[in-house]
């Protein structure tokens, strides 16, 4: 598959990703919206990010298993001097080995992949909710927190609509 075909396929894939109807402010389409959103998120393999079961990779935990016991995992984050000698009275920088640097890069890639998936789920929700609701949830850190807040808001409205319809 050539780059142009791949780019077109990716573009079509992204278009389909965003084809969830906008949630009405009064919640009249909540049941359908929830079904559509969960289906699209699930089809993209992101359901664990929506329901909060995707574990955020811990950069230091991933490093601890591969870093030499004598080496502090945080030392990989410190830019070592070329000679590895002691800095002027600030202690000694331990130059990480190639294996330690590779472990750090892999751990960082896992964290970045997890974050990207979080942003994809949040983006899908943000694109399909009202601006007033977006202002309410935009500061939440995790996708499942955003989703749970939206659910709480509209599950309550749905119950009120059902009670009102029965009268």
C-alpha positions in Angstrom: 0.0 0.0 0.0 1.5 3.3 -1.1 1.7 6.4 1.0 -1.1 8.2 -1.0 -3.5 5.2 -0.5 -2.6 4.9 3.2 -3.2 8.7 3.7 -6.6 8.4 1.9 -7.5 5.4 4.0 -6.5 7.2 7.2 -8.5 10.2 6.1 -11.6 8.1 5.5 -11.0 6.3 8.8 -10.8 9.6 10.7 -14.0 10.9 9.0 -15.9 7.8 10.1 -14.5 8.2 13.6 -16.3 11.6 14.0 -19.7 10.6 12.6 -21.5 10.6 15.9 -24.6 12.9 16.1 -24.2 15.9 18.4 -25.7 15.5 21.8 -28.7 17.7 22.3 -28.6 20.1 25.2 -31.9 18.9 26.5 -30.8 15.3 26.4 -33.6 14.1 24.1 -31.2 12.1 22.0 -29.1 10.8 25.0 -29.9 7.1 24.5 -29.0 7.2 20.8 -26.0 9.4 21.4 -24.6 7.1 24.1 -25.1 4.0 21.9 -23.4 5.7 18.9 -20.5 7.0 20.9 -19.8 3.7 22.7 -20.0 1.9 19.4 -17.6 4.2 17.6 -15.1 4.2 20.6 -15.4 0.4 20.8 -14.8 0.0 17.1 -11.6 1.9 17.4 -10.4 -0.3 20.2 -10.5 2.5 22.8 -13.3 1.3 25.1 -10.9 0.7 28.0 -10.1 4.4 27.9 -13.7 5.4 27.9 -14.6 3.1 30.9 -11.4 3.9 32.8 -9.8 0.4 32.8 -6.8 1.4 30.6 -3.9 1.6 33.0 -1.7 4.6 32.5 1.9 3.3 32.1 4.2 4.4 34.8 7.4 5.7 33.3 9.5 4.8 36.4 7.9 1.4 37.0 8.7 0.4 33.4 12.3 1.5 33.9 12.8 -0.1 37.3 12.7 -3.6 35.8 15.4 -2.9 33.3 17.7 -0.4 35.0 20.8 -1.7 36.8 20.2 -1.9 40.6 23.0 0.6 41.2 21.5 3.1 38.8 18.7 5.4 39.8 16.0 5.3 37.1 15.8 9.1 37.2 19.5 9.3 36.2 18.3 8.4 32.7 16.5 11.7 32.6 19.6 13.6 33.5 21.8 14.7 30.6 25.1 13.1 31.6 28.4 14.8 30.9 30.4 13.2 28.1 33.1 12.1 30.5 30.7 11.0 33.2 32.8 12.8 35.8 31.5 14.7 38.8 29.9 18.1 38.2 31.2 21.0 40.2 30.1 20.1 43.7 26.7 18.9 42.5 27.4 15.1 42.7 28.2 12.6 40.0 26.0 12.0 37.0 25.8 8.3 36.2 25.9 7.8 32.4 23.1 5.4 31.5 23.9 2.4 29.4 22.4 1.9 25.9 20.0 -0.7 27.4 18.8 1.8 30.0 18.3 4.5 27.3 16.4 2.0 25.2 14.2 1.1 28.2 13.5 4.7 28.8 12.6 5.3 25.1 10.2 2.3 25.1 8.6 3.4 28.4 8.2 6.9 27.0 6.6 5.5 23.8 4.1 3.5 25.9 3.2 6.5 27.9 2.8 8.7 24.7 0.6 6.0 23.1 -1.6 5.9 26.1 -1.9 9.7 26.2 -2.7 9.8 22.5 -5.6 7.3 23.0 -6.9 9.4 25.9 -6.9 12.5 23.7 -8.7 10.6 20.8 -11.5 9.6 23.2 -11.7 13.1 24.7 -11.7 14.6 21.2 -14.6 12.4 20.1 -16.6 13.4 23.1 -15.7 17.1 22.9 -16.7 17.3 19.2 -20.2 15.9 19.9 -21.3 17.8 23.1 -22.5 21.3 23.5 -20.2 24.2 24.2 -21.6 24.7 27.7 -21.0 21.1 28.6 -17.5 21.3 27.1 -16.7 24.2 29.4 -17.8 22.0 32.3 -15.6 19.0 31.4 -12.6 20.4 29.5 -10.3 20.6 32.6 -10.8 16.9 33.5 -7.6 14.9 33.0 -8.8 11.5 31.8 -11.3 10.4 29.2 -13.3 8.3 31.5 -13.7 11.3 33.9 -15.1 13.3 31.0 -17.4 10.4 30.0 -18.6 9.8 33.5 -19.5 13.5 34.0 -21.4 13.5 30.7 -23.3 10.3 31.7 -24.2 11.7 35.2 -25.5 14.9 33.6 -27.7 13.1 31.0 -28.7 10.0 32.9 -30.4 12.3 35.4 -32.1 14.3 32.5 -33.3 11.0 30.9 -34.9 9.9 34.2 -36.7 13.2 34.5 -38.0 13.0 30.9 -39.2 9.4 31.5 -41.1 10.5 34.7 -42.5 13.5 32.8 -43.7 11.3 30.0 -45.5 8.9 32.4 -47.7 11.8 33.7 
